[in-house]
């Protein structure tokens, strides 16, 4: 008797790709937000 996996390899791969893309998008948002905050702080320093 052969036991087969209950996982669908194609669905799992698509899910992994989507999760990776979401992570990359959120990481870009965090990086952009930090850059904008750094710019705002530096502009505030120049005016005072």
C-alpha distance matrix in Angstrom:
0.0 3.8 6.6 9.7 13.3 15.5 18.5 20.3 21.6 24.6 25.7 25.4 27.4 30.0 30.3 30.8 33.5 35.2 35.3 36.7 39.3 40.3 40.7 42.9 45.0 45.6 46.5 49.0 50.5 51.0 52.5 54.8 55.8 56.8 58.8 60.6 61.4 62.7 64.9 66.2 67.1 68.8 70.8 71.8 73.1 75.2 77.0 78.0
3.8 0.0 3.8 6.4 10.0 12.7 15.2 16.9 17.9 21.1 22.3 21.9 23.8 26.5 26.8 27.2 29.8 31.7 31.8 33.1 35.7 36.8 37.2 39.3 41.4 42.2 43.0 45.4 47.0 47.5 49.0 51.3 52.4 53.3 55.3 57.1 58.0 59.2 61.4 62.8 63.7 65.3 67.3 68.5 69.7 71.7 73.5 74.7
6.6 3.8 0.0 3.8 6.8 9.4 12.2 14.4 15.7 19.0 19.8 19.1 21.3 24.0 23.9 24.4 27.2 28.9 28.8 30.3 33.0 33.8 34.2 36.4 38.5 39.0 40.0 42.5 43.9 44.4 46.0 48.3 49.3 50.2 52.3 54.1 54.8 56.2 58.4 59.7 60.5 62.3 64.3 65.3 66.5 68.7 70.4 71.5
9.7 6.4 3.8 0.0 3.8 6.5 8.9 10.7 12.0 15.2 16.1 15.6 17.8 20.4 20.5 21.2 23.8 25.5 25.6 27.2 29.7 30.6 31.2 33.4 35.3 36.0 37.1 39.5 40.9 41.6 43.2 45.3 46.4 47.5 49.4 51.1 52.0 53.4 55.5 56.8 57.8 59.6 61.4 62.5 63.9 65.9 67.6 68.8
13.3 10.0 6.8 3.8 0.0 3.8 5.4 8.0 9.3 12.8 13.2 12.3 14.8 17.3 17.1 17.7 20.5 22.1 22.0 23.7 26.2 27.0 27.6 29.8 31.8 32.4 33.4 35.9 37.3 37.9 39.6 41.7 42.7 43.8 45.8 47.5 48.3 49.8 51.8 53.1 54.1 55.9 57.7 58.8 60.2 62.2 63.9 65.1
15.5 12.7 9.4 6.5 3.8 0.0 3.8 6.6 9.3 12.2 11.5 11.1 14.3 16.1 15.5 16.8 19.7 20.6 20.6 22.8 25.1 25.5 26.4 28.9 30.5 30.9 32.4 34.8 35.9 36.6 38.6 40.5 41.3 42.6 44.7 46.2 47.0 48.7 50.7 51.8 52.9 54.8 56.5 57.5 59.1 61.1 62.6 63.8
18.5 15.2 12.2 8.9 5.4 3.8 0.0 3.8 6.0 8.9 8.2 7.4 10.5 12.5 11.9 13.1 16.0 17.0 17.1 19.2 21.5 22.1 22.9 25.3 26.9 27.6 28.9 31.3 32.4 33.3 35.1 37.0 38.0 39.3 41.3 42.8 43.7 45.3 47.3 48.4 49.6 51.5 53.1 54.2 55.8 57.7 59.3 60.6
20.3 16.9 14.4 10.7 8.0 6.6 3.8 0.0 3.8 5.6 5.5 6.2 8.7 10.2 10.6 12.3 14.4 15.5 16.4 18.4 20.1 21.1 22.5 24.4 25.8 27.0 28.5 30.4 31.7 32.9 34.6 36.2 37.4 39.0 40.7 42.1 43.4 45.0 46.6 47.9 49.3 51.0 52.5 53.8 55.5 57.2 58.8 60.3
21.6 17.9 15.7 12.0 9.3 9.3 6.0 3.8 0.0 3.8 5.6 5.1 6.1 8.6 9.8 10.4 12.3 14.2 15.2 16.4 18.3 19.9 20.9 22.5 24.3 25.7 26.8 28.6 30.3 31.5 32.8 34.6 36.1 37.4 38.9 40.6 42.0 43.3 44.9 46.5 47.9 49.3 50.9 52.4 53.9 55.5 57.3 58.9
24.6 21.1 19.0 15.2 12.8 12.2 8.9 5.6 3.8 0.0 3.8 5.5 5.2 6.2 8.6 9.9 10.6 12.3 14.2 15.4 16.6 18.3 20.0 21.2 22.6 24.4 25.7 27.1 28.8 30.4 31.6 33.0 34.7 36.3 37.6 39.0 40.7 42.1 43.5 45.0 46.7 48.1 49.5 51.1 52.7 54.2 55.8 57.6
25.7 22.3 19.8 16.1 13.2 11.5 8.2 5.5 5.6 3.8 0.0 3.8 5.4 5.1 6.1 8.5 9.9 10.5 12.1 14.1 15.3 16.3 18.2 19.9 21.0 22.4 24.1 25.7 26.9 28.5 30.1 31.5 32.8 34.6 36.1 37.3 38.8 40.5 42.0 43.2 44.9 46.5 47.8 49.2 51.0 52.6 54.1 55.8
25.4 21.9 19.1 15.6 12.3 11.1 7.4 6.2 5.1 5.5 3.8 0.0 3.8 5.5 5.0 6.1 8.6 9.8 10.4 12.2 14.2 15.2 16.3 18.3 19.9 20.9 22.3 24.3 25.7 26.8 28.4 30.1 31.4 32.8 34.5 36.0 37.3 38.8 40.5 41.9 43.2 44.9 46.4 47.8 49.4 51.1 52.7 54.2
27.4 23.8 21.3 17.8 14.8 14.3 10.5 8.7 6.1 5.2 5.4 3.8 0.0 3.8 5.4 5.0 6.2 8.6 9.8 10.5 12.3 14.2 15.3 16.5 18.3 20.0 21.0 22.6 24.4 25.8 26.9 28.6 30.2 31.6 32.9 34.6 36.2 37.4 39.0 40.6 42.1 43.4 45.0 46.6 48.0 49.6 51.4 53.0
30.0 26.5 24.0 20.4 17.3 16.1 12.5 10.2 8.6 6.2 5.1 5.5 3.8 0.0 3.8 5.4 5.1 6.1 8.5 9.8 10.5 12.2 14.2 15.3 16.4 18.3 19.9 21.1 22.6 24.4 25.7 26.9 28.5 30.3 31.6 32.9 34.6 36.2 37.4 38.9 40.6 42.1 43.3 44.9 46.7 48.1 49.7 51.5
30.3 26.8 23.9 20.5 17.1 15.5 11.9 10.6 9.8 8.6 6.1 5.0 5.4 3.8 0.0 3.8 5.5 5.1 6.1 8.5 9.9 10.5 12.2 14.2 15.3 16.4 18.2 19.9 21.1 22.5 24.2 25.7 26.9 28.6 30.2 31.5 32.9 34.6 36.1 37.3 38.9 40.6 42.0 43.3 45.0 46.7 48.2 49.8
30.8 27.2 24.4 21.2 17.7 16.8 13.1 12.3 10.4 9.9 8.5 6.1 5.0 5.4 3.8 0.0 3.8 5.5 5.1 6.1 8.6 9.9 10.5 12.3 14.2 15.4 16.4 18.4 20.0 21.1 22.4 24.3 25.7 27.0 28.6 30.2 31.5 32.9 34.6 36.1 37.4 39.0 40.6 42.0 43.5 45.2 46.9 48.4
33.5 29.8 27.2 23.8 20.5 19.7 16.0 14.4 12.3 10.6 9.9 8.6 6.2 5.1 5.5 3.8 0.0 3.8 5.5 5.1 6.2 8.6 9.9 10.6 12.3 14.3 15.3 16.6 18.5 20.1 21.0 22.5 24.3 25.8 27.0 28.6 30.3 31.6 33.0 34.6 36.2 37.5 38.9 40.6 42.2 43.6 45.4 47.1
35.2 31.7 28.9 25.5 22.1 20.6 17.0 15.5 14.2 12.3 10.5 9.8 8.6 6.1 5.1 5.5 3.8 0.0 3.8 5.4 5.1 6.1 8.6 9.9 10.5 12.3 14.1 15.3 16.6 18.4 19.9 21.0 22.5 24.4 25.7 26.9 28.6 30.3 31.5 32.9 34.6 36.2 37.4 38.9 40.7 42.2 43.7 45.5
35.3 31.8 28.8 25.6 22.0 20.6 17.1 16.4 15.2 14.2 12.1 10.4 9.8 8.5 6.1 5.1 5.5 3.8 0.0 3.8 5.5 5.1 6.1 8.6 9.9 10.6 12.2 14.2 15.3 16.5 18.3 19.9 21.0 22.6 24.3 25.7 26.9 28.6 30.3 31.5 32.9 34.7 36.1 37.4 39.1 40.8 42.4 43.9
36.7 33.1 30.3 27.2 23.7 22.8 19.2 18.4 16.4 15.4 14.1 12.2 10.5 9.8 8.5 6.1 5.1 5.4 3.8 0.0 3.8 5.4 5.1 6.2 8.6 10.0 10.5 12.3 14.3 15.4 16.4 18.3 19.9 21.1 22.5 24.3 25.7 26.9 28.6 30.2 31.6 33.0 34.6 36.1 37.6 39.2 41.0 42.6
39.3 35.7 33.0 29.7 26.2 25.1 21.5 20.1 18.3 16.6 15.3 14.2 12.3 10.5 9.9 8.6 6.2 5.1 5.5 3.8 0.0 3.8 5.4 5.1 6.1 8.6 9.8 10.6 12.4 14.3 15.3 16.4 18.3 20.0 21.0 22.5 24.3 25.7 26.9 28.5 30.3 31.6 32.9 34.6 36.2 37.6 39.3 41.1
40.3 36.8 33.8 30.6 27.0 25.5 22.1 21.1 19.9 18.3 16.3 15.2 14.2 12.2 10.5 9.9 8.6 6.1 5.1 5.4 3.8 0.0 3.8 5.5 5.1 6.2 8.5 9.9 10.6 12.4 14.2 15.3 16.5 18.4 20.0 21.0 22.5 24.4 25.7 26.9 28.6 30.3 31.5 32.9 34.8 36.3 37.8 39.4
40.7 37.2 34.2 31.2 27.6 26.4 22.9 22.5 20.9 20.0 18.2 16.3 15.3 14.2 12.2 10.5 9.9 8.6 6.1 5.1 5.4 3.8 0.0 3.8 5.4 5.2 6.1 8.6 9.9 10.6 12.2 14.2 15.3 16.5 18.3 19.9 21.0 22.5 24.3 25.7 26.9 28.6 30.2 31.5 33.0 34.8 36.5 37.9
42.9 39.3 36.4 33.4 29.8 28.9 25.3 24.4 22.5 21.2 19.9 18.3 16.5 15.3 14.2 12.3 10.6 9.9 8.6 6.2 5.1 5.5 3.8 0.0 3.8 5.5 5.0 6.2 8.7 9.9 10.5 12.2 14.2 15.3 16.4 18.3 19.9 21.0 22.5 24.3 25.7 26.9 28.5 30.2 31.6 33.1 34.9 36.6
45.0 41.4 38.5 35.3 31.8 30.5 26.9 25.8 24.3 22.6 21.0 19.9 18.3 16.4 15.3 14.2 12.3 10.5 9.9 8.6 6.1 5.1 5.4 3.8 0.0 3.8 5.4 5.1 6.3 8.8 9.9 10.5 12.3 14.3 15.4 16.5 18.4 20.0 21.1 22.5 24.4 25.8 26.9 28.6 30.4 31.7 33.3 35.1
45.6 42.2 39.0 36.0 32.4 30.9 27.6 27.0 25.7 24.4 22.4 20.9 20.0 18.3 16.4 15.4 14.3 12.3 10.6 10.0 8.6 6.2 5.2 5.5 3.8 0.0 3.8 5.3 5.0 6.3 8.6 9.8 10.5 12.4 14.2 15.2 16.4 18.4 19.9 20.9 22.5 24.3 25.7 26.9 28.7 30.4 31.8 33.4
46.5 43.0 40.0 37.1 33.4 32.4 28.9 28.5 26.8 25.7 24.1 22.3 21.0 19.9 18.2 16.4 15.3 14.1 12.2 10.5 9.8 8.5 6.1 5.0 5.4 3.8 0.0 3.8 5.4 5.1 6.2 8.6 9.8 10.6 12.4 14.2 15.3 16.5 18.4 20.0 21.1 22.6 24.4 25.7 27.1 28.9 30.7 32.1
49.0 45.4 42.5 39.5 35.9 34.8 31.3 30.4 28.6 27.1 25.7 24.3 22.6 21.1 19.9 18.4 16.6 15.3 14.2 12.3 10.6 9.9 8.6 6.2 5.1 5.3 3.8 0.0 3.8 5.4 5.0 6.0 8.4 9.8 10.5 12.1 14.1 15.2 16.4 18.2 19.9 21.0 22.4 24.2 25.7 27.0 28.8 30.7
50.5 47.0 43.9 40.9 37.3 35.9 32.4 31.7 30.3 28.8 26.9 25.7 24.4 22.6 21.1 20.0 18.5 16.6 15.3 14.3 12.4 10.6 9.9 8.7 6.3 5.0 5.4 3.8 0.0 3.8 5.5 5.1 6.0 8.5 9.9 10.5 12.1 14.1 15.2 16.3 18.2 19.9 20.9 22.4 24.3 25.8 27.2 28.9
51.0 47.5 44.4 41.6 37.9 36.6 33.3 32.9 31.5 30.4 28.5 26.8 25.8 24.4 22.5 21.1 20.1 18.4 16.5 15.4 14.3 12.4 10.6 9.9 8.8 6.3 5.1 5.4 3.8 0.0 3.8 5.5 5.1 6.2 8.7 9.9 10.5 12.2 14.2 15.3 16.4 18.3 19.9 21.0 22.6 24.5 26.0 27.4
52.5 49.0 46.0 43.2 39.6 38.6 35.1 34.6 32.8 31.6 30.1 28.4 26.9 25.7 24.2 22.4 21.0 19.9 18.3 16.4 15.3 14.2 12.2 10.5 9.9 8.6 6.2 5.0 5.5 3.8 0.0 3.8 5.4 5.2 6.2 8.7 9.9 10.6 12.4 14.3 15.4 16.5 18.4 20.0 21.2 22.8 24.7 26.3
54.8 51.3 48.3 45.3 41.7 40.5 37.0 36.2 34.6 33.0 31.5 30.1 28.6 26.9 25.7 24.3 22.5 21.0 19.9 18.3 16.4 15.3 14.2 12.2 10.5 9.8 8.6 6.0 5.1 5.5 3.8 0.0 3.8 5.4 5.1 6.2 8.6 9.8 10.5 12.3 14.2 15.3 16.4 18.3 20.0 21.2 22.9 24.8
55.8 52.4 49.3 46.4 42.7 41.3 38.0 37.4 36.1 34.7 32.8 31.4 30.2 28.5 26.9 25.7 24.3 22.5 21.0 19.9 18.3 16.5 15.3 14.2 12.3 10.5 9.8 8.4 6.0 5.1 5.4 3.8 0.0 3.8 5.5 5.1 6.2 8.6 9.9 10.5 12.3 14.2 15.3 16.4 18.4 20.1 21.4 23.0
56.8 53.3 50.2 47.5 43.8 42.6 39.3 39.0 37.4 36.3 34.6 32.8 31.6 30.3 28.6 27.0 25.8 24.4 22.6 21.1 20.0 18.4 16.5 15.3 14.3 12.4 10.6 9.8 8.5 6.2 5.2 5.4 3.8 0.0 3.8 5.4 5.0 6.1 8.6 9.8 10.5 12.2 14.2 15.2 16.5 18.5 20.2 21.5
58.8 55.3 52.3 49.4 45.8 44.7 41.3 40.7 38.9 37.6 36.1 34.5 32.9 31.6 30.2 28.6 27.0 25.7 24.3 22.5 21.0 20.0 18.3 16.4 15.4 14.2 12.4 10.5 9.9 8.7 6.2 5.1 5.5 3.8 0.0 3.8 5.4 5.1 6.2 8.6 9.9 10.5 12.3 14.2 15.4 16.7 18.7 20.5
60.6 57.1 54.1 51.1 47.5 46.2 42.8 42.1 40.6 39.0 37.3 36.0 34.6 32.9 31.5 30.2 28.6 26.9 25.7 24.3 22.5 21.0 19.9 18.3 16.5 15.2 14.2 12.1 10.5 9.9 8.7 6.2 5.1 5.4 3.8 0.0 3.8 5.4 5.1 6.1 8.6 9.9 10.5 12.2 14.3 15.4 16.8 18.8
61.4 58.0 54.8 52.0 48.3 47.0 43.7 43.4 42.0 40.7 38.8 37.3 36.2 34.6 32.9 31.5 30.3 28.6 26.9 25.7 24.3 22.5 21.0 19.9 18.4 16.4 15.3 14.1 12.1 10.5 9.9 8.6 6.2 5.0 5.4 3.8 0.0 3.8 5.4 5.0 6.1 8.6 9.8 10.5 12.4 14.4 15.6 16.9
62.7 59.2 56.2 53.4 49.8 48.7 45.3 45.0 43.3 42.1 40.5 38.8 37.4 36.2 34.6 32.9 31.6 30.3 28.6 26.9 25.7 24.4 22.5 21.0 20.0 18.4 16.5 15.2 14.1 12.2 10.6 9.8 8.6 6.1 5.1 5.4 3.8 0.0 3.8 5.5 5.2 6.2 8.6 9.9 10.6 12.5 14.6 15.8
64.9 61.4 58.4 55.5 51.8 50.7 47.3 46.6 44.9 43.5 42.0 40.5 39.0 37.4 36.1 34.6 33.0 31.5 30.3 28.6 26.9 25.7 24.3 22.5 21.1 19.9 18.4 16.4 15.2 14.2 12.4 10.5 9.9 8.6 6.2 5.1 5.4 3.8 0.0 3.8 5.4 5.1 6.1 8.5 9.9 10.7 12.6 14.7
66.2 62.8 59.7 56.8 53.1 51.8 48.4 47.9 46.5 45.0 43.2 41.9 40.6 38.9 37.3 36.1 34.6 32.9 31.5 30.2 28.5 26.9 25.7 24.3 22.5 20.9 20.0 18.2 16.3 15.3 14.3 12.3 10.5 9.8 8.6 6.1 5.0 5.5 3.8 0.0 3.8 5.5 5.1 6.2 8.7 10.1 10.9 12.8
67.1 63.7 60.5 57.8 54.1 52.9 49.6 49.3 47.9 46.7 44.9 43.2 42.1 40.6 38.9 37.4 36.2 34.6 32.9 31.6 30.3 28.6 26.9 25.7 24.4 22.5 21.1 19.9 18.2 16.4 15.4 14.2 12.3 10.5 9.9 8.6 6.1 5.2 5.4 3.8 0.0 3.8 5.5 5.0 6.3 8.8 10.2 11.0
68.8 65.3 62.3 59.6 55.9 54.8 51.5 51.0 49.3 48.1 46.5 44.9 43.4 42.1 40.6 39.0 37.5 36.2 34.7 33.0 31.6 30.3 28.6 26.9 25.8 24.3 22.6 21.0 19.9 18.3 16.5 15.3 14.2 12.2 10.5 9.9 8.6 6.2 5.1 5.5 3.8 0.0 3.8 5.3 5.0 6.4 8.9 10.3
70.8 67.3 64.3 61.4 57.7 56.5 53.1 52.5 50.9 49.5 47.8 46.4 45.0 43.3 42.0 40.6 38.9 37.4 36.1 34.6 32.9 31.5 30.2 28.5 26.9 25.7 24.4 22.4 20.9 19.9 18.4 16.4 15.3 14.2 12.3 10.5 9.8 8.6 6.1 5.1 5.5 3.8 0.0 3.8 5.4 5.2 6.5 9.0
71.8 68.5 65.3 62.5 58.8 57.5 54.2 53.8 52.4 51.1 49.2 47.8 46.6 44.9 43.3 42.0 40.6 38.9 37.4 36.1 34.6 32.9 31.5 30.2 28.6 26.9 25.7 24.2 22.4 21.0 20.0 18.3 16.4 15.2 14.2 12.2 10.5 9.9 8.5 6.2 5.0 5.3 3.8 0.0 3.8 5.5 5.4 6.6
73.1 69.7 66.5 63.9 60.2 59.1 55.8 55.5 53.9 52.7 51.0 49.4 48.0 46.7 45.0 43.5 42.2 40.7 39.1 37.6 36.2 34.8 33.0 31.6 30.4 28.7 27.1 25.7 24.3 22.6 21.2 20.0 18.4 16.5 15.4 14.3 12.4 10.6 9.9 8.7 6.3 5.0 5.4 3.8 0.0 3.8 5.5 5.5
75.2 71.7 68.7 65.9 62.2 61.1 57.7 57.2 55.5 54.2 52.6 51.1 49.6 48.1 46.7 45.2 43.6 42.2 40.8 39.2 37.6 36.3 34.8 33.1 31.7 30.4 28.9 27.0 25.8 24.5 22.8 21.2 20.1 18.5 16.7 15.4 14.4 12.5 10.7 10.1 8.8 6.4 5.2 5.5 3.8 0.0 3.8 5.7
77.0 73.5 70.4 67.6 63.9 62.6 59.3 58.8 57.3 55.8 54.1 52.7 51.4 49.7 48.2 46.9 45.4 43.7 42.4 41.0 39.3 37.8 36.5 34.9 33.3 31.8 30.7 28.8 27.2 26.0 24.7 22.9 21.4 20.2 18.7 16.8 15.6 14.6 12.6 10.9 10.2 8.9 6.5 5.4 5.5 3.8 0.0 3.8
78.0 74.7 71.5 68.8 65.1 63.8 60.6 60.3 58.9 57.6 55.8 54.2 53.0 51.5 49.8 48.4 47.1 45.5 43.9 42.6 41.1 39.4 37.9 36.6 35.1 33.4 32.1 30.7 28.9 27.4 26.3 24.8 23.0 21.5 20.5 18.8 16.9 15.8 14.7 12.8 11.0 10.3 9.0 6.6 5.5 5.7 3.8 0.0
